[in-house]
Amino acid sequence: MATHITETQTSKQQPLVFFNSFRILFSKEEKIQIIVQHWNRILKIKLGWIKDFNKIVVNYAISVFIFDTFSSSCKLLTTLTGHTDAVYSIDYSTFDGNQFICSGSDDKTVRVWGVDNNKQIESFNGHSGWVYCVKFSRYYYYYNRQHVICSSSKDNTIRFWDFKNNQQLQIFNEHADGVCGIEFSSFNCGRYLCSGSRDKTVRLWDVEISKSLNIFSGHEETVRCVDFSPLQSNNNNESNSIGVIGGNGYTICSGSHDNTIRVWDIETTKQLNIFKGHEGWIMSVKYGSNELGINGGSNTILSGSNDYSVRLWDIRSGRQIKHFSGHRYGVYAVEYTPFEIKKSIEDVGGNLVCSGSMDNTIRFWDIRSEKKVYMIKGDNEDDGILCLKFIQLKKKGNNNETKIK
């Protein structure tokens, strides 16, 4: 069974990120490219794409993708270099019309890259330990027009960096051990932050007042990953300013090295659910979304584990509803895909989820049949995938299509 990467292992095994995109036809005039980011164990960040599906038809209004099957292969576009040790985390955002990628590494740095020119824009070296996770802050941009990254580290801290003005803004240091996963709230335009730590707790922070609001205790080992429940559909306000944290039904889910996934009520800090079934550490958890058309929507949680499996859980029943097996090593990353198969080929139909594993593959799974429908395999020199994410490239020029050379 795959194990957590130790400091002694990183000198031989060092991750890198690929970006593989799907060219999706919206109409005869409009095209969009969706990029998949995934980690491999080298010091570089690679950009590539998957092209030429046999058939793709898109209903733009309801975001449904219809295709017969996957075809063709991954093509490397660009490699971003700069980190001197293993890269653990990446995020993507757009500020003032410009696209950015940020990354966190074992070299204790947080780096920012421009997507348009493929160059490193900034590097921050304030952490004294590995950087486990990085996230762009919507809150700082929405209210202050600041370009800010949040990072969590083995040094027990969470730090905020203004990469436009090259400065550290604030630091949260109340965890008693390394901070692994972090995530901003779907509501209040990301005003709240949750964090999972090696001190076995989950914390909720108010970014505006720089204060720890709640501590969620119950896990018996390291809390590896966290996620906020999605924005509720009954609030159409862009910032979803609910005014107070409580009383709105939002929750946090967390995955731990105790092999459990737990769901917490944000207001009361009480544990609402505990999911048992994985036989290894939980490496990644993601809430579903009603907007994606996933069966069960926001009442589902997707998880990846060191037991080589991907599982789907129903929050209402408290049960596992799907089990995807096929990876040969630990699954470090899971995502719901932003498209679905509306009409099936013989035995495939419905929504897709994808997973990245230390077996050096990204696999796409049909939720209905629990079967693998496509697989991306890393290059021979790569040694595993640590994280993946879908992002949209903004259209440029008059032809409404992003140019990638």
Order of alpha helices (4+ residues) and beta strands (2+ residues): beta-beta-beta-beta-beta-beta-beta-beta-beta-beta-beta-alpha-beta-beta-beta-beta-beta-beta-beta-beta-beta-beta-beta-beta-beta-beta-beta-beta-beta-beta-beta-beta
